[in-house]
Amino acid sequence: MTPGRRSSTFTRLLRHGFTDPSAAERLLDGPELTTVRDDPVLLEALGATADPDLALHGLVRLLEAQPTPTAHRELLDTLIAAKPLRDRLLGVLGASTALADHLARHPTDWHALVTYEPHDLHPGVTEFERGLAEATDPVTLRVAYRRCLLSIAARDVCGTTDVAETAGELADLATATLRTALALAETAAPEDAAACRLAVIAMGKCGGHELNYVSDVDVIFVAEPAEGTPEPQALRSATKLASHLMRICSETTVEGSIWPVDANLRPEGRNGPLVRTLSSHVAYYQRWAKTWEFQALLKARPVAGDPALGQAYLDALHPLVWKAAERENFVPDVQKMRRRVVENIPAAEIDRELKLGPGGLRDVEFAVQLLQLVHGRTDPALRSGTTLDALKALAAGGYVGREDAARLEEAYRFLRSMEHRIQLYRLRRTHLVPEAEADLRRLGRSLGLRTDPVAGLTREWKRHSTVVRRLHEKLFYRPLLDAVAQLAPGEARLSAEAARERLIALGYADPAAALRHLEALASGVTRKAAIQRTLLPVLLGWFADSADPDAGLLNFRKVSDALGKTPWYLRLLRDEGAAAENLARVLSAGRLAPDLLMRAPEAVALLGDGDGGGLAPRQRAALEQEIMAAVGRAENAAQGVTAARGVRRRELFRTAAADIVGSYGTETSPAEADQGALVDRVGAAVSDLTKATLAGTLRAVVREGWGDTLPTRFAVIGMGRFGGHELGYGSDADVLFVHEPREGVAEQEASAAANRVVAEMRRLLQLPSADPPLLIDADLRPEGKSGPLVRTLKSYEAYYRRWSLVWESQALLRAEPVAGDPDLGRRFVELIDPLRYPAKGLGEEAVREIRRLKARMESERLPRGADPKLHTKLGPGGLSDVEWTVQLLQLRHAHHEPGLRTTRTREALAAARAAGLLSAEDAEILDEAWVLASRVRNAVMLVRGRAGDTFPTEPRELAAVGRYLGYGAGHAGDMLDAYRRTTRRARTVVEDLFYGD
């Protein structure tokens, strides 16, 4: 061969898509292809395949395997003369090494690709049964199965059948295979066959007539006794036949396996009997089945065995399928199952997962099935087990928009085609897009992407995946808007009853009101209405994920009415990635956050990612600076305190919103796993905010009454949860007031001034206004309510020296200066330190007194009718139990253990653990209980808009508390059980540490 000719052939091979022209040249020059090497028809046909190198290699192997020279010549002659065979055979060889291996082992099976009659183009179950008829054992069944699969693959790669037809043929071949396998099992055990009637029900993709090349074939077995056979004996016989059928298909032989037969969708899954009677199936689905099991029954289809029994199974169970949407928490259950599937994908694979990943095939299937279950009750046209047929029916009936359905169908077809070609290559069950460039190149070419197959494939895959991700949930919600909007001529509309059904399925208690809100938000031709029509389908999904979708939608309408004409508002929701979802979570999580927002809707800006400051809590110094500046600009004290309260309201909203978003999680970031961190963030933020508000109020009152300088130094001391940086949303500010007359000022004048300041601060902070009041509680002062509201430092010193009781020392453990004169606050702390950290610890009498006080408080303060085990403050294992236990350790040991000298409960508990005063396990139990009780209190305030120490009794409110604590719909009972369990463990530790000797 001359170099020039080699160069010319080399170039031609490159032009026809060969990646290794040198190896291809050697094969073409080899003895198997000598007679046709220069035939242009062969090279053109090879170049049209997905992988010309692979096709050529497979062809040479097939020629080498021909049993005689005559057979060799017949194959070559037919290949060159018959274009249908050439395209089919080379197409398969270029797409599948597994089928090339089969042809090399069974070199005459290429004849299956020669016939090109009309009936051959679209075979059904009958034709496939004929193709498997000669099988007499599992090995010959596998050979016959592969021969039939060869013809399906040939029609697929040549474009004779589309992806839906290919999936249907694969399901028909599976049906024929199950029937043949059952016949083999019955032949092997005629006595068992005679003892029972057995029906095989296909489920999943086989049942839906949309099977993959390699997939588990999901089945359910149902049996009845033959006449005269006792039921137990019949079930034993049926179980033997079913087990044998599964082995025939699943076991690996010299010819490999066909596919696993999976019966785990049966009642009770792996734990349930393999075969049941029809009445047993019906009883299970009526009493015990979960939502997903009815969803699975959508695709049930009798395929083998006794046809009358199979039909009886469908007739009995299909009516139950269409009642599934009436079950409580139906939509959340289905959506939660979808999320769980995604969460179980290994992180390293999620971006390559074609079936289960976000924007994958399962998203389309779940969305379609959800709509079928909701609307199939009243519209039998929707009751198809095949995804694409069901999608067409949903679009025709107006249940989804035609354009959305068309785009989703296009994406689904592309993704299924990718899945088919990936599996066809080695006939292995996989849904992962390959990473090797050669694999991606072959995959892209097989889908018709010839110019730049790798880049083209990646681009098309991501485009279709994005379409699915954006549409799969919107598919459920957008038609609700179309139901109340003007539609283009000819566009089908969701009926009022269908819209009502869908809203009820989503958890809306008042679907009529919800439709009115949707109409108000989405109607019209304004830019505002257009943007809201785009946003609402997504928002409705997020509202449905809450415990109170009605409130979420109503609150969104209120905010939108207030801000709809503000340009930045709609731009924020449309353009800021997190803002819309954050808003949906906040508006549907309870009353507090929406109430705070409605009083100043512009705080919506905080929910974005940009310049609004986001949801990160602001530091105390920044808050004080803003409040002091506002007070400085105010004309009088009332105006200054109004400004301070406005800042407080905005920052309370920021804190509540951040808490809700952190507790619920978003699509891009999961819920905060560390519950203690959530409690600490709320406690620190609300405490800092309260300190800044008190500081600003103090400045406003002093400036109006006395100018720059008050006649007496004045400090506010935080007590209780305020001093401990542990305020919740509904907490009062427990404080002490201390003053010290300035030099030359009479004590009477100083005291009068201090009392005036306190009275005015309390009045201004509680004035009725749009902002929530800040209640100041000074009941922990010496002598309680009977004692003076304000004392001098000397008066405190005299009182504590002579009259102080042990409970006051305990209360002072939480004392911390929060506002006013810092030097005076510091000296107050120096005064009380010997009291709260006594050098000799506590005497036995003092310990007994504390225990008596605790016991009396438990018996006297618990509200009448309250369940003690669910009372977060005074109940066993609740806040009081943990805090008093920790405080007893502080009073006893803080003088010698500096780590215990803190006002914060969790910090003191950690220090006690580090000092060996309690075990790590006990510390963890107490910490968990304290955090949980604090979270419950915060949840109750967020949900109800008013403080409470017990779980709500109203079901929706209880569900909302559960959602905040991480419990899904329908799991409020689990939440209460977990609370009782956690606090019961804590109470055991308390009894040992607090009451024990």
C-alpha positions, 0 to 999 in steps of 0.5 A: 500500500502506498503512503499516499493511499494510506493517507487518503484512507486515513483521512476518509476514516477520520471524516467518517467519524473513526477515532482510531483510523490506524486500527480501523485500517488494519481491520478493513485490510484483514481477511474478513473484509477483503472483498468489500474493503473498498465498497463505499456503502460499507464505510458510509454505513459505519460512519453513520453509527454511534461509534464507527470503531466499535461497529467495525470491531463488532462486525469483524468479530461476527464475521470471524464467528460464522460457522462456514465460508458459505455463511460468511459470504451470505452475511457479507453479501446481504450486508452490502445488498440490503440497506435495512440489514446494514443500518440495523446490524451496524447500528446495533454493533456501534451502540452495544458491546453487549449485543455484539458479544451475543452475536459473536456467541450466536453468529446466526442470530443476525438473521433476526434483523433481515426481515423488514415486513410491516408487522415486524416494525411494531411487534407486540406480546404475541410476536415476542411470545412466538420468538420465545416459544422454543425456550425449554430452560433458563439458558435457551430463554436467555438466548431467545430473549437476547434475540428479541432484544436485538430486534428492538435495539435495531429499530431503536438505533435506526429511528424506526421506533421512538423512545416511547414505542421502544419502551413499550416494546421492552415492556411487551417483551418482558410480559412475554418473558414472564409468561414463558418463565411461568410456563416453564415453572408450571411444567416443572411442577404440574401439581403446584400449577393444578393446585392454584390460580396465580396471576402476575401483576406488573408494577413500575415501568413494566406495568406502565408499559415504559420499560428500560433496556435493563431494569428490575421488573417489579411485580406483585403476585396474587393467587386463589385456590383451585377448586377443591384445594385448601387455601394454605396448600394453594398459597404454598404452591403459588409461592413455589411457582412465583419463586421459581419464575423469579429465579428463571429470570434473575439467576445468572447462567452461562448466558447471563441473566435477563433481569431481576424480578422484584416483588418488594412493592407487595404489601409489607414489602420484604417482610410480607408473604410473596403471594397473597389471596385477593381478599388479603390484598384488599384488606391490606390496602384498605387498612394499612397501605401508605400513600406511596403504595397507592401511587405505585398501584397507578401502574399495576397491570396483569401480565401473566398467569390467570387473566380473570384473577388479574382483572379481578385484582385491578377491579378490586384495588383501582377504586382505592387508588383514586381515593388516595388523594383524600388521605390527610397530608397526601401531597406532603407525603408524596413530596416528602418521598421525592425529597427522600429519594434525592437525599439518598443519592451519593453526593458524588453522583447527584450531578450525573444522576439521570433518573433520581437527581433534581431535574431528572426523570423521577421529577416528571413521573412524580409530578404527573402521578401526583396530578393523576391521583388528585384529578383521576378520581373524577376524570377517568381519562387520566387513569393511564399507567404510562407517563407520556400518555398521562401527561397528554391527557392532563394537558387535554383536560386543562389540568396542566398548561399545554405549553408546559406539557409539551416542553416537559414531554420533550425533556422527558423523551430526551432524558429517556433516550439518554437513559436507553442508550447508556444502558444499551451499551453494556446492558447494565442497569445504570442511570449515571451519565458517563464521565469518559469522553469516548462514552460521551461522544458515543452517547451524543452521536447516538442521539444525532449530535454529530458536529460536536457530540460531547459539548452538544450532549452536555448542553442539551442534557442540562437544558432539558434538566433545567426545564424539568427542574423548573416545571415539575412543581410549577406543573401542579400550581400554574393551572390554579392561576389559569383557572382564575385568569383570562386564557388564550382562545382554545386553551383548556381551563381547570374547572372550578371543581378541579381547582378546588380538589387540587387546593384541598389536596395541597392542604388548603382549608378554604379553597374558595378563599384561596381562589379569590386571593389567586384571582386578585393577585394574578388577574389583569394586564399590569406588570405587577400581575404578570410578575406575580403570575410567574411567581405564584406557582412556585410560592404555592408549592412553598405554602403547601409545604407549611402547616397553614397554606391558607395563611401563607397565601392570605399574607402574601396578598396583604404584603403584595397589596401594600408593596405591589406598586413599589418597584423594588419589591417585585424586582426583589422577589423576581431576581433575588434567589432566596427572597421569594422562598424566604418570604413564603416560609415566613408568611406561612409559618405562623402569626408573629413574623407576618404581623411584624412584617405587616406593620412595616412591609418594607422589611421584606427587603431583609429577605433578599441576598443583597443590600438589605443586610440579609437575615444575619443578626446585627451586633449590639453596637450597631443597633445602639448606634442606629437607635441613639442616632434616631433618638438624637434626631427626635424632637421629644422622648415619645418620638425618640422611643417610637423610633427605637421601637420601630428598629426593635420591630424590624429587628425582631422580624429579621430574627424571626425570619432567620429562625424560620428559614433556618428551621425549615431550610430552603431548596438550596440550604438544608435546615440547621442541624444544630438546634442549640445554635438556633436557640442561642442565635435567637436568645442573643439577638433578642437580648441584644436588641432589648438592651439597645432599645432600653439604652435608647429609651433611657437616653430619650427620657433623660434628654427630655427631662434633664438635658445631657446629665441626670442628677444621679448615675443610673444603670439597668441590670438585666435579670433572668433570661434577659441577663442570661442572653436567653430571651425568647420572642415573648419574654418580658425584660426582667431588670433591676434599677440602681442609681447613685446620686451625683456629687452635691445632689441630695438623695431625695432629689436623685431618687425622685429623678431615678423613679421618674426615669423608670416610670417614663421608660415603662410608659413609653415602651408600653404605649399602644402603637403599631410596634410590639410593646416591651414589658419591663418586669422589676419583680426580682428586686429586693422585697419584690413588689413591696420594695422600692422600684429603684434603689441606690447602690448603698441601699442594695448593699445594706439590704443584701448584707442584712436581709438577703435570702437564698432565692435572691442569691440564686436570682442574682446568678443571672444579673448583668448590666445592660444599659446606663452608667457602665461604671455603676453597673460594674460596681453593682456586679462587684457588690453581688459577686460574693452573694452569688458565688459564696466563698464557702458554697451553700450550707445544707439549710440553704440547699434545703430551702432552695429545694423547698422553693422549687417544690412549692413553685412546681405545685403552686404555679402550674396552671390549672388543667395544664398537662405537667409533662408538656409544660415547657417551663414548670413541667418535669425536665423543663426549663425550670428543672434544668436551670435550677439544677445548674444554678445549684451547681453554680451556688455551690462551686462557682467560687472555686470554678471560674468557668461557672461564673456566667449568666448563661445556662448552657455555658454554665452547664458546659463549665460544670461538665468540664469541671467534673461536677456531672457526667458528660452524658448527664450534661448532654441530656440536660442541655438537650431538654433545655434547648428543646423546651426553649425551641418549643416556647419560641415556636409557640410565640412564632405560631400563635403570636402570643407567648405560651409555655405549653403546646397548642391544642388547635391541630393546625397550630400544633402542626406548625410547631411541629414543622418548625421543630423539623417534623413533617405533616402528620407527625405531631404525635411523634413530636409530643412523644419525643418531647416527653421522652427527652424531658423524662430523661432530663427529670431523672438527671435532675432528681439525682443532681438537684434532689439527691444527697 
